[in-house]
C-alpha cells in the first residue's frame, strides 16, 4: 500500500485546470495503490491556493518559500522527492505540461525510480498506456521500481470534481535551496495578453500556414477575443515565424482538449491532429475540401478564411450583445 503524491500547479488562489486532470489520474492510481491522494503545492505565495486544493484531496502539503517563485527543476525536484518519502508515496505524478515534464524526470533520478511520461491511462498498479505514432497506436509501459514517477496527459483525464468533504493542509519546510548554478533570467510569453492560457482554455482558435503571414493572425486574435479563447497554431505556422512557438498545438507542441477548437486554414497533418483531436467540438474552416482536418471535424466550412472570419466574429459579437 502507498499514497499518491500529486504535484499541482496553481494560478493565484486556485489550482490550474491541468492540476485537476492530474488529480483525476491520481485518484485512479490511489485506488490501485491502496492509499490516498496527497496534493503537493510548491512556490512563493502558494498557500493562497491551499483552501482550493483541500476541495480535491484529503491531504495537502504546502511548501512556501520566496526562493521558489520560479519552478526551477533544480530547486523543486528535491522538495518533491523528500515529500514522496515523508508521505509514504509509491507513486508521484504531475500533469504532462512544461512544468511536470521538467521536474518529474529529475525527481525520478533522485528517487532512483522508473518514469512513465505523457501517459494516457493507468491499467494496473505499475502498468500504463502511452500514445505513440501521433496517437495512432498505444504502447504499454510497466515500471518495476518501488516508487513510480508519472506525468499524465491532460487531454486524457477529465478535470476532477470536488470531494464531498474538504481535506486538511499542512506546511512543510523547503530546506536548503540549491539551484546548482541554474538561474531564472526571464519568461518570454507569446503575447497572449489577457487571453486564457492555451492549456487551460475552454475555447481555442488556431491558425495554420494558410493564413499567409503573421499580420493576418490579427483577424483570428479578434475572433479569439470575442470568444475569450486562447490562440493556437500549427507547427507550419510557428516554423514560418507567423506566431510565437508557444502557440504550437500538436505532437511536438501542446496537447489540448478544449470544449471548442476552431481550426482555420489548417490542413490537418497527423502531427497537428495528435495535439487536438480529443477536443469536444471541432470546427474547421479551410478552402480545400479534401483537407484531412475535415475527417475529424464536427462542423466544417469549405471557404477562404478571408471571406468568413470577420463576418463570423461580428455575428458572435452580436449574439453575445443580445444575451447580455
Sine and cosine of phi, psi and omega as CSV:
sin_phi,cos_phi,sin_psi,cos_psi,sin_omega,cos_omega
0.00,0.00,0.57,-0.82,0.01,-1.00
-0.27,-0.96,0.41,-0.91,0.02,-1.00
-1.00,0.09,0.24,-0.97,0.04,-1.00
-0.89,-0.45,0.91,-0.41,0.00,-1.00
-1.00,-0.03,0.81,-0.59,-0.07,-1.00
-0.88,-0.47,0.92,-0.40,0.08,-1.00
-0.98,0.20,0.89,-0.46,-0.08,-1.00
-0.92,-0.40,0.68,-0.73,0.08,-1.00
-1.00,0.06,0.52,-0.85,-0.05,-1.00
-0.84,-0.54,0.32,-0.95,0.08,-1.00
-0.70,-0.71,1.00,-0.02,-0.07,-1.00
0.94,0.35,-0.87,-0.49,-0.06,-1.00
-0.99,-0.11,0.26,0.97,-0.03,-1.00
-0.65,-0.76,0.27,-0.96,0.07,-1.00
-0.98,0.18,0.54,-0.84,0.09,-1.00
-0.96,0.28,0.35,-0.94,-0.04,-1.00
-0.89,0.45,-0.54,0.84,0.02,-1.00
-0.93,0.37,-0.45,0.89,0.08,-1.00
-0.92,0.40,-0.62,0.79,0.01,-1.00
-0.91,0.42,-0.60,0.80,0.07,-1.00
-0.93,0.38,-0.63,0.77,0.04,-1.00
-0.89,0.45,-0.57,0.82,0.02,-1.00
-0.93,0.38,-0.62,0.79,0.07,-1.00
-0.86,0.51,-0.71,0.71,0.08,-1.00
-0.87,0.49,-0.70,0.71,-0.05,-1.00
-0.87,0.49,-0.61,0.79,0.02,-1.00
-0.91,0.42,-0.65,0.76,0.04,-1.00
-0.91,0.42,-0.66,0.75,0.00,-1.00
-0.92,0.39,-0.63,0.78,-0.03,-1.00
-0.89,0.45,-0.59,0.81,0.05,-1.00
-0.88,0.48,-0.62,0.78,-0.02,-1.00
-0.98,0.20,-0.50,0.86,-0.02,-1.00
-1.00,-0.01,-0.16,0.99,0.08,-1.00
0.97,0.24,0.33,0.94,0.00,-1.00
-0.82,-0.58,-0.39,-0.92,-0.04,-1.00
-0.92,-0.39,0.33,-0.95,0.12,-0.99
-1.00,0.09,0.78,-0.63,0.06,-1.00
-0.86,-0.51,0.86,-0.52,0.03,-1.00
-1.00,0.02,0.72,-0.70,0.04,-1.00
-0.91,-0.41,0.84,-0.54,0.05,-1.00
-0.92,-0.39,0.79,-0.62,-0.01,-1.00
-0.77,-0.64,0.69,-0.73,0.09,-1.00
0.51,-0.86,0.00,-1.00,0.08,-1.00
-1.00,0.09,0.82,-0.57,0.01,-1.00
0.95,0.32,0.26,0.97,-0.10,-1.00
-0.95,0.32,-0.26,0.96,0.01,-1.00
-0.89,0.46,-0.33,0.94,0.02,-1.00
-0.89,0.46,-0.42,0.91,-0.03,-1.00
-1.00,-0.09,0.02,1.00,-0.06,-1.00
-0.89,0.45,-0.66,0.75,-0.01,-1.00
-0.88,0.48,-0.67,0.74,0.03,-1.00
-0.91,0.42,-0.67,0.74,-0.01,-1.00
-0.88,0.48,-0.57,0.82,-0.02,-1.00
-0.91,0.42,-0.27,0.96,0.05,-1.00
-0.95,0.30,-0.31,0.95,-0.17,-0.99
-0.90,-0.44,-0.12,0.99,-0.01,-1.00
-0.48,-0.88,0.51,-0.86,-0.01,-1.00
-0.93,0.37,-0.40,0.92,-0.02,-1.00
-0.68,-0.73,0.70,-0.71,0.02,-1.00
-0.77,-0.64,0.76,-0.65,0.04,-1.00
-0.94,-0.35,0.80,-0.60,-0.05,-1.00
-0.92,-0.40,0.83,-0.55,0.07,-1.00
-0.88,-0.48,0.96,-0.26,-0.09,-1.00
-0.90,-0.44,0.73,-0.68,-0.01,-1.00
-0.31,-0.95,0.66,-0.75,0.00,-1.00
-0.87,0.49,-0.45,0.89,0.00,-1.00
-0.97,0.22,-0.03,1.00,-0.02,-1.00
-0.94,-0.33,0.44,0.90,-0.03,-1.00
-0.88,0.48,-0.58,0.81,-0.01,-1.00
-0.92,-0.39,0.64,-0.76,-0.12,-0.99
-0.99,0.16,0.94,0.34,0.10,-1.00
-0.98,0.22,0.77,-0.64,0.01,-1.00
-0.87,0.50,-0.53,0.85,-0.04,-1.00
-0.89,0.45,-0.56,0.83,-0.01,-1.00
-0.99,-0.11,-0.53,0.85,-0.04,-1.00
-0.97,0.23,-0.65,0.76,-0.12,-0.99
-0.85,0.52,-0.70,0.71,0.03,-1.00
-0.88,0.48,-0.54,0.84,0.02,-1.00
-0.93,0.37,-0.68,0.74,0.02,-1.00
-0.90,0.43,-0.69,0.72,-0.02,-1.00
-0.89,0.46,-0.68,0.73,0.02,-1.00
-0.91,0.41,-0.66,0.75,0.01,-1.00
-0.89,0.45,-0.61,0.80,0.02,-1.00
-0.87,0.49,-0.67,0.74,0.02,-1.00
-0.94,0.34,-0.70,0.72,-0.05,-1.00
-0.91,0.42,-0.55,0.84,-0.08,-1.00
-0.99,-0.13,0.13,0.99,0.05,-1.00
0.90,0.43,0.65,0.76,-0.04,-1.00
-0.99,0.11,0.70,-0.72,0.14,-0.99
-0.96,-0.27,-0.09,1.00,0.10,-1.00
-0.56,-0.83,0.72,-0.70,0.04,-1.00
-0.87,-0.50,0.76,-0.65,-0.05,-1.00
-0.66,-0.75,0.26,-0.97,0.07,-1.00
-0.35,-0.94,0.27,-0.96,0.08,-1.00
-0.92,0.39,0.55,-0.83,-0.02,-1.00
-0.99,0.11,0.85,0.52,0.10,-0.99
-0.96,-0.28,-0.21,-0.98,-0.05,-1.00
-0.87,0.50,-0.66,0.75,-0.04,-1.00
-0.94,0.34,-0.77,0.64,-0.02,-1.00
-0.88,0.47,-0.67,0.74,-0.01,-1.00
-0.93,0.37,-0.40,0.92,0.02,-1.00
-0.99,0.15,-0.66,0.75,-0.16,-0.99
-1.00,0.04,-0.69,0.72,-0.15,-0.99
-0.88,0.47,-0.62,0.79,0.05,-1.00
-0.88,0.48,-0.59,0.80,0.03,-1.00
-0.94,0.35,-0.60,0.80,0.08,-1.00
-0.88,0.48,-0.69,0.72,0.01,-1.00
-0.86,0.51,-0.64,0.77,0.02,-1.00
-0.91,0.42,-0.67,0.74,-0.01,-1.00
-0.92,0.40,-0.52,0.85,-0.01,-1.00
-1.00,-0.05,-0.05,1.00,-0.08,-1.00
0.81,0.58,0.72,0.70,-0.07,-1.00
-0.91,-0.42,0.29,-0.96,0.10,-1.00
-0.97,0.23,0.38,-0.92,-0.09,-1.00
-0.76,-0.65,0.76,-0.65,0.13,-0.99
-0.87,-0.49,0.90,-0.44,-0.12,-0.99
-0.95,-0.30,0.56,-0.83,0.13,-0.99
0.83,0.56,0.71,0.70,-0.12,-0.99
-0.99,0.11,0.42,-0.91,-0.05,-1.00
-0.97,-0.25,-0.30,0.95,0.01,-1.00
-0.21,-0.98,0.31,-0.95,0.11,-0.99
-0.91,-0.41,0.81,-0.59,-0.09,-1.00
-0.95,-0.30,-0.24,0.97,0.02,-1.00
-0.27,-0.96,0.04,-1.00,-0.05,-1.00
-0.81,0.59,-0.60,0.80,-0.04,-1.00
-0.75,-0.66,0.39,0.92,-0.05,-1.00
-0.83,-0.55,0.75,-0.67,-0.12,-0.99
-0.72,-0.69,0.44,-0.90,0.05,-1.00
-0.95,-0.30,0.72,-0.69,-0.05,-1.00
-0.74,-0.67,0.73,-0.69,0.02,-1.00
-0.95,0.31,0.68,-0.73,0.07,-1.00
-0.69,-0.72,0.16,-0.99,0.05,-1.00
0.79,0.61,0.78,0.63,0.04,-1.00
0.83,0.56,0.58,0.81,0.07,-1.00
1.00,0.10,0.09,1.00,-0.02,-1.00
-1.00,0.02,-0.13,0.99,0.02,-1.00
-0.45,-0.89,0.24,-0.97,0.03,-1.00
-0.79,-0.61,0.57,-0.82,0.12,-0.99
-0.93,-0.36,0.45,-0.90,0.03,-1.00
-0.95,-0.31,0.79,-0.61,-0.05,-1.00
-0.92,-0.40,0.77,-0.64,0.03,-1.00
-0.87,-0.49,0.79,-0.61,-0.04,-1.00
-0.95,-0.32,0.75,-0.66,-0.09,-1.00
-0.96,-0.27,-0.05,1.00,-0.04,-1.00
-0.97,0.26,0.31,-0.95,-0.03,-1.00
-0.92,0.40,-0.60,0.80,0.07,-1.00
-0.90,-0.43,0.65,-0.76,-0.05,-1.00
-0.88,-0.48,0.68,-0.74,0.10,-1.00
-0.93,-0.35,0.71,-0.71,-0.10,-1.00
-0.64,-0.77,0.68,-0.73,0.25,-0.97
-0.93,-0.36,0.76,-0.65,-0.10,-0.99
-0.96,-0.29,0.74,-0.68,-0.01,-1.00
-0.94,0.34,0.84,-0.54,-0.07,-1.00
-0.85,0.53,-0.62,0.78,-0.09,-1.00
-0.93,0.37,-0.24,0.97,-0.06,-1.00
-0.99,-0.12,-0.13,0.99,-0.06,-1.00
-0.77,-0.64,0.83,-0.55,-0.01,-1.00
-0.91,0.42,0.48,-0.88,0.05,-1.00
-0.86,0.52,0.67,-0.75,-0.02,-1.00
-0.93,0.38,0.55,-0.83,0.11,-0.99
-1.00,-0.03,0.48,-0.87,0.03,-1.00
-0.88,0.48,0.47,-0.89,0.06,-1.00
-0.96,0.28,0.28,-0.96,0.03,-1.00
-0.91,0.42,-0.56,0.83,0.03,-1.00
-0.75,-0.66,0.68,-0.74,-0.04,-1.00
-0.94,0.35,0.52,-0.86,0.05,-1.00
-1.00,0.05,-0.25,-0.97,-0.02,-1.00
-0.83,-0.56,0.37,-0.93,-0.01,-1.00
-0.85,-0.53,0.40,-0.92,0.09,-1.00
-0.58,-0.81,0.33,-0.94,0.00,-1.00
-0.98,-0.21,0.45,-0.89,0.06,-1.00
-0.71,-0.71,0.47,-0.88,-0.05,-1.00
-0.99,0.16,0.66,-0.75,0.01,-1.00
-0.96,0.29,-0.35,0.94,-0.06,-1.00
0.96,0.27,-0.23,-0.97,0.00,-1.00
-0.98,0.21,0.83,-0.56,-0.02,-1.00
-1.00,0.03,0.77,-0.63,0.01,-1.00
-0.68,-0.73,0.96,-0.30,-0.04,-1.00
-0.99,0.16,0.02,1.00,0.08,-1.00
0.82,0.57,0.58,0.81,0.03,-1.00
1.00,-0.04,-0.20,0.98,0.03,-1.00
-0.97,0.25,0.50,-0.86,-0.03,-1.00
-0.58,-0.81,0.74,-0.67,0.09,-1.00
-0.98,0.21,0.82,-0.57,-0.03,-1.00
-0.98,-0.20,-0.87,0.50,0.05,-1.00
-0.25,-0.97,0.31,-0.95,0.05,-1.00
-0.91,-0.41,0.86,-0.51,0.03,-1.00
-0.97,-0.23,0.94,-0.34,0.01,-1.00
-1.00,0.09,0.02,-1.00,-0.06,-1.00
-1.00,-0.05,0.30,0.95,0.03,-1.00
0.95,0.31,0.53,0.85,-0.06,-1.00
-0.97,0.26,-0.24,0.97,0.02,-1.00
0.89,0.46,-0.78,-0.63,-0.03,-1.00
-1.00,-0.02,0.10,0.99,-0.02,-1.00
-0.94,0.33,0.42,-0.91,0.04,-1.00
-0.88,0.47,0.41,-0.91,0.10,-1.00
-0.92,0.40,0.59,-0.81,-0.06,-1.00
-0.85,0.53,-0.61,0.80,-0.02,-1.00
-0.97,0.25,-0.34,0.94,-0.07,-1.00
-0.97,-0.25,-0.25,0.97,-0.17,-0.99
-0.94,0.34,0.59,-0.80,0.10,-1.00
-1.00,0.06,-0.29,0.96,0.05,-1.00
-0.74,-0.67,0.71,-0.71,0.03,-1.00
-0.77,-0.64,0.74,-0.67,0.10,-1.00
-0.93,-0.37,0.87,-0.50,-0.05,-1.00
-0.86,-0.51,0.58,-0.81,0.06,-1.00
-0.85,-0.52,0.43,-0.90,-0.02,-1.00
-0.89,-0.46,-0.19,-0.98,-0.03,-1.00
-0.88,0.47,-0.42,0.91,0.02,-1.00
-0.91,0.41,-0.14,0.99,0.07,-1.00
-0.94,0.34,-0.32,0.95,0.11,-0.99
1.00,-0.02,-0.70,0.71,0.03,-1.00
-0.27,-0.96,0.14,-0.99,-0.05,-1.00
-0.91,0.40,-0.56,0.83,-0.02,-1.00
-0.87,0.49,-0.56,0.83,-0.03,-1.00
-0.93,0.37,-0.33,0.95,0.03,-1.00
-0.92,0.40,-0.27,0.96,0.05,-1.00
-0.87,0.50,-0.51,0.86,0.04,-1.00
-0.92,0.40,-0.67,0.74,0.04,-1.00
-0.94,0.35,-0.58,0.81,0.02,-1.00
-0.90,0.43,-0.57,0.82,0.06,-1.00
-0.91,0.41,-0.66,0.75,0.08,-1.00
-0.89,0.46,-0.70,0.72,0.01,-1.00
-0.88,0.48,-0.64,0.77,0.03,-1.00
-0.89,0.45,-0.63,0.78,0.02,-1.00
-0.91,0.41,-0.57,0.82,-0.03,-1.00
-1.00,-0.07,0.02,1.00,-0.13,-0.99
0.79,0.61,0.73,0.68,-0.08,-1.00
-0.96,-0.28,0.33,-0.94,0.14,-0.99
-1.00,0.07,0.40,-0.92,0.05,-1.00
-0.99,-0.14,0.68,-0.73,0.08,-1.00
-0.74,-0.68,0.05,-1.00,0.00,-1.00
-0.33,-0.95,0.33,-0.94,0.12,-0.99
-0.99,0.17,0.26,-0.97,0.02,-1.00
-0.90,0.44,-0.58,0.82,0.01,-1.00
-0.86,0.51,-0.62,0.78,-0.01,-1.00
-0.95,0.32,-0.64,0.77,0.00,-1.00
-0.96,0.29,-0.63,0.78,0.03,-1.00
-0.89,0.45,-0.52,0.85,0.01,-1.00
-0.98,0.20,-0.09,1.00,0.03,-1.00
0.99,0.14,0.23,0.97,0.01,-1.00
-0.91,0.42,-0.66,0.75,-0.08,-1.00
-0.63,-0.78,0.24,-0.97,-0.01,-1.00
-0.88,0.47,0.47,-0.88,-0.04,-1.00
-0.90,0.45,-0.48,0.88,-0.05,-1.00
-0.98,0.21,0.07,1.00,0.16,-0.99
-1.00,0.05,-0.17,0.99,-0.15,-0.99
-0.91,0.40,0.78,-0.62,0.10,-0.99
-0.94,-0.35,0.76,-0.65,0.03,-1.00
0.47,-0.88,-0.11,-0.99,-0.06,-1.00
-0.84,0.54,-0.63,0.78,0.01,-1.00
-0.97,-0.23,0.21,0.98,0.06,-1.00
-0.86,-0.51,-0.71,-0.71,-0.02,-1.00
-0.99,-0.12,0.61,-0.79,0.05,-1.00
-0.99,-0.14,0.87,-0.50,-0.06,-1.00
-0.79,-0.61,0.40,-0.91,0.05,-1.00
-0.54,-0.84,0.89,0.45,-0.03,-1.00
-0.96,0.29,0.12,-0.99,0.08,-1.00
-0.92,0.38,-0.57,0.82,-0.01,-1.00
-0.68,-0.74,0.80,-0.60,0.05,-1.00
-0.84,-0.54,0.87,-0.49,0.00,-1.00
-0.95,-0.30,0.91,-0.41,-0.03,-1.00
-0.96,-0.26,0.89,-0.45,-0.06,-1.00
-0.90,-0.43,0.82,-0.57,0.01,-1.00
0.84,0.54,0.58,0.82,0.06,-1.00
-0.91,-0.41,0.84,-0.54,-0.07,-1.00
-0.94,0.35,-0.58,0.81,0.01,-1.00
0.98,-0.20,0.70,0.71,0.10,-0.99
-0.87,0.50,0.49,-0.87,-0.11,-0.99
-0.85,0.53,-0.53,0.85,0.00,-1.00
-0.92,0.39,-0.57,0.82,0.03,-1.00
-0.96,0.27,-0.67,0.74,-0.01,-1.00
-0.86,0.51,-0.55,0.84,0.00,-1.00
-0.88,0.47,-0.40,0.92,-0.06,-1.00
-1.00,-0.08,-0.15,0.99,-0.08,-1.00
-0.59,-0.81,0.03,1.00,-0.12,-0.99
-0.93,0.36,-0.23,0.97,0.05,-1.00
-1.00,0.00,0.11,0.99,0.08,-1.00
-0.87,0.49,0.57,-0.82,-0.08,-1.00
-0.92,0.40,-0.69,0.73,0.05,-1.00
-0.74,-0.67,0.78,-0.62,-0.03,-1.00
-0.89,-0.46,0.81,-0.59,0.06,-1.00
-0.91,-0.42,0.80,-0.60,-0.02,-1.00
-0.87,-0.50,0.72,-0.69,0.08,-1.00
-0.82,-0.57,0.90,-0.43,-0.06,-1.00
-0.42,-0.91,0.63,-0.78,-0.03,-1.00
-0.97,0.24,-0.27,0.96,-0.01,-1.00
-0.99,-0.11,0.94,-0.33,-0.05,-1.00
-0.93,0.38,-0.23,0.97,0.03,-1.00
-1.00,-0.08,0.08,1.00,-0.04,-1.00
-0.88,0.48,0.72,-0.69,-0.04,-1.00
-0.86,0.52,-0.41,0.91,-0.03,-1.00
-0.85,0.53,-0.50,0.87,-0.02,-1.00
-0.93,0.36,-0.32,0.95,0.00,-1.00
-0.94,0.33,-0.41,0.91,0.01,-1.00
-0.91,-0.42,-0.07,1.00,-0.05,-1.00
-0.95,0.30,0.63,-0.78,0.13,-0.99
-0.98,0.21,-0.57,0.82,0.06,-1.00
-0.71,-0.71,0.75,-0.66,0.00,-1.00
-0.77,-0.64,0.62,-0.78,0.04,-1.00
-0.79,-0.61,0.89,-0.46,0.05,-1.00
-1.00,0.06,0.98,-0.20,-0.06,-1.00
-0.20,-0.98,0.31,-0.95,0.11,-0.99
-0.97,0.23,0.62,-0.78,0.01,-1.00
-0.90,0.45,-0.52,0.85,0.00,-1.00
-0.88,0.48,-0.47,0.88,-0.07,-1.00
-1.00,-0.07,-0.07,1.00,-0.17,-0.99
-0.79,-0.61,-0.63,0.77,-0.21,-0.98
-0.90,0.43,-0.69,0.72,-0.04,-1.00
-0.91,0.42,-0.65,0.76,0.03,-1.00
-0.94,0.35,-0.59,0.80,0.06,-1.00
-0.89,0.46,-0.71,0.70,0.02,-1.00
-0.87,0.49,-0.67,0.74,-0.01,-1.00
-0.90,0.43,-0.66,0.75,-0.01,-1.00
-0.93,0.38,-0.63,0.78,0.03,-1.00
-0.91,0.42,-0.67,0.75,0.02,-1.00
-0.88,0.47,-0.66,0.75,0.02,-1.00
-0.90,0.44,-0.67,0.74,0.01,-1.00
-0.89,0.45,-0.70,0.72,0.01,-1.00
-0.90,0.44,-0.63,0.78,0.00,-1.00
-0.90,0.43,-0.59,0.80,-0.01,-1.00
-0.95,0.31,-0.38,0.92,-0.01,-1.00
-1.00,-0.07,-0.14,0.99,-0.05,-1.00
-0.95,0.32,0.00,0.00,0.00,0.00
